[in-house]
Amino acid sequence: MRLDVVTIFPEYLEPLNVSLVGKARARGQLDVHVHDLRDWTYDRHNTVDDTPYGGGPGMVMKTEPWGEALDAALADGYEAGAHGPVIVVPTPSGRPFTQELAVELSERPWLIFTPARYEGIDRRVMDEYATRLPVYEVSIGDYVLAGGEAAVLVVTEAVARLLPGVLGNAESHRDDSFAAGDMANLLEGPVYTKPPQWRGHGIPDVLVSGHHGKIARWRRDEAFRRTASNRPDLIERCEASAFDKKDRELLSILGWKPSPDGRFWRRPQAVEE
């Protein structure tokens, strides 16, 4: 996979040289190119922003530098043999970045990130490139950052770990929270490792029982408990077919009640037992 990032703070992307992403780069699984937007400015101040039409606070990033930078990134990529580019725009006004979207992006051969600063990029830039290639506007959460570079790091790590050969164990992401294929879309439950005792805390007996069926059931129950506590909306959205008999029994204990269509909702004042 090829990644291009256009930014006014190239140094912000240094974490792409470490951990799983850095190793994937070293192995040639990720071909990362970071471009300084100011290289496509032509005034002595390297200006990339201007005041917004219509007035208002803040500044807006200009069309010319972005257009030339994206044209150059595309030309470089095509010359190197890359194909199938898509633009990924980190923005609080984009669609939520989910595990499902991470999987979708991991199947693309070439991602071009456009992390903005100030009030964002002149809208005409994305409107123009949307006529040539897919544009994904994505939000990593309901909050506002000073710029999109942190979001680039988040999206890149979420996508890169899904690429074949990046994780040492190909099964590692199968049990992730929000993993594709889990109809209930549960959060991952707690995990444990050696030693068996630490500061008076042990581990659940079932995990050393050797009974794989009971261990799988315990893990699913714990995932339900965590999801019910931290992300009840995930359970509320589940289809009835996502739950087996044991799931339903546990949800009832946790204070949930089935509706006529089989989905579960939480009774008011429900308290976990």
N, C-alpha and C positions, 0 to 999 in steps of 0.2 A: 504493500500500500504506500502511496505517496501522500505526504502531507505538506501543504504550503501554509504559512502563517504570515499575514501582512500586519505589521504593528508599528507603533511609534516607540515601543519599548522592547526591542529584541532581547534585552537582558532578562526580561521577565520570563522568558521561555527556557531559561537554563535548566529547570527541572526536567525538561525533556531529554536530558543527557544522563539521567540517573534512574535507578530502580528498573522495573520491568520494561518501561518505554526505552530507557537508555540501552538496555541489553538487546531489545528488539532492533534498535537502530544499528548497534554494533554487528548484529548477525545479518543485517540487510533485509529484515522483515518490514522495517519502516524506513522510508526514504524521506527525511524531514528537511524542509527548506524554510528558513525564517528570513523575511524580507523587511527592511526598514522603510516604512512609508515615506520618510523624509528624503529618501533617495530620488523620489519623483516630484520634488518641489524645486522651484527655480528662482526664488527670491532669497535675499541674503539672510532672512530670518527663518527659512525653511517652514513657511506657514502651511499648516494643514487644516485650519479651521477659519470660520468667519461667522459674523452675526447672523441670526436667523431671520428669514423673511417673515413679516408679520409681527416682529418684535418678540419680546419675552426674554427670560433669563437664559444664560448659558450660551455656548457656541456650538456650531454645527460643522462637522468634518466635510471638507470640500470635495466636489466631484472630480476635479482634474487629477489630483494625486492618486486617488483611489482607482480611477479608471485606468490610468497608465500603469499603476502597480499590478492590477489584476491582469491587464493585457500581457504584461511582461511575464508574470507567473504562469499564465496559460501557455504562452509561447515557449518558455523554458521547459515546461512539462511535456508539451507535445514533441518538442525536439528530442527530449530524452526518451521518448517512446511511451509516455504515460497516456492513459485514455480514460474516458468516462468521468470527467471532473464534476464535482458538485461544490457549491459554495455553502459554507456553514456560518451563519451570522449569530453570534451570541448576543441576545437582547432580552431584557425583562418582558418585552411585549411579544416574545415568540411562543411557540408551542412548548409545553413542558418536556424537558429532556428525561426520558424514561429508559428503562432497560430495553424495552421493545424498540425504541428509536436507536439505542446504541447498537443493537443487533442489525438493524436496517443499515446504519452507516458503516458497520464493519464489513458489509457485503459490497460496499462501493470501493473501487480501486484507487480513488484520488479525491481527497478532501482539501478544500481551500478555505481557511478560516479568516474571518475579517473582524477581529476584535476592535471595537470602537472605543472612543473616549468622548468626553464632553456630553453633548445631548444626542450623540449618534451621528450616523452618516447620512448625508443628503439622500433622500428617498430615491431619487432618480438613478442612483448607482445600482441599487438592487433591482429596480424595475427594468433597467437596461440589460443586466446580466441574466435576469429571469427569462428573457426572450431567447437566450442561447443555451442555458443549462439549468438543471434543477437548483433551487435555492432553498435551503432549510434555515428558517429563523427559529432558534431554540433558546429556551430559558432554563437555567439550572435551579431556579427557585424563585419564590415570591419575595424578592428583596432586590435592592439596587447596589451594585458595586461601582467603584470608581472607573472601571474599565472592563473590557471583555477578556483580558488575557487569562485571568484565573479560570474563567469558564472554558477557555480553550484547553487548559491543563486537565480540567475535570472530564470534558468530553473525550479528549485524546486517551486518557488512561482507561476510561470505561470502554472505549472502542478497541484500543490496542490489545487489551487482555483477552478479547474474544477472537483475535486472529489465530489461525492454526499455528501451533508451535511456540506461541509467546509464553503461555503458562507451562511450567514444567510438567504438570499433570493435566492432561486434556480433559479430565473429569472435574477439575477444580471449580469451574463456574456453573456446573449443573445444579448445585444446591444453593446458589446465591439467592439472596432476597430478590424478588421480582423476576426470578429466572423464567425464561420462556418454557412453556410446556407444563408449568404448574397451574392447573385450572383455578386453584384458589388464590394464586398470586400472593403467597404469604411472605412475611419477613422471615429471615433466617433466625433460628433459635440460638441459644447459648452453646458455646463450645468449650472444651476442656482439654488439657494435656498434662503431662507429668510435671511435678510429683503428685501422688494421690492425696497428700495432705499438705496444706499450706496455710500457716497462721490460724490453725484450728478449723479451716474450711476443707471439707472433703469434696468428692464428686458424686453424682448420682450413681447408686449401685447398679442400675440397669446398664450403664455404659461399660461395665466390666463383667457383665453377666455372660457374654458370648452369645446371647440370643438375638440374632439379627432382626427378627420380626418385632420383638419387644423394643429394641433400640430404635428401629424405624418409626414405630408408633410413638415412642417418647419424643423423638425429635419433631414429629409432626404436631403433637400436642403442645410442645413448647413453642413451636412456631405460631400456632393458633393463639396461645396466651400472649405472646409478644405483639402479634398483629392486633389482637383485640384491645390491648392496652395502648399501643402507640399509633396504630393506623386503622381504626375501626372502619374507616371509609372503604378500605380494601375488601373487608368482609361483606359490607353492605352491597357492594357492586357485584359480588359473586353470583353466578347462576346456581340454581339448586343442585345441578349435576356435579358441582365441584365438591360436594360434601358426601362423605360416606357415613355409615351409622355411628361410628365412634366420634367423628367430627361433630355430628349433631348433638351427641350426648355431652361432649365437652362444652360446646357453645351454650347449651342450656345451663350447665353448671356455672359458666362465666356470666350468665345474665342475659343471654340472647334468646330471642324467640322467633320461630319461623312465621313468615307471612303467608297468605294464601297461595302466592306464586312460588313458594319454596325458598325464597331469599330470607336472610336473617336480618333482624334489626335488634338493637339493644334496648332492653326495657329501661325506663327512667330509674335513676338511683341504683342501677345494678352495681354490685360490688363483687370483685373476684374472690373466689374461695380458694 
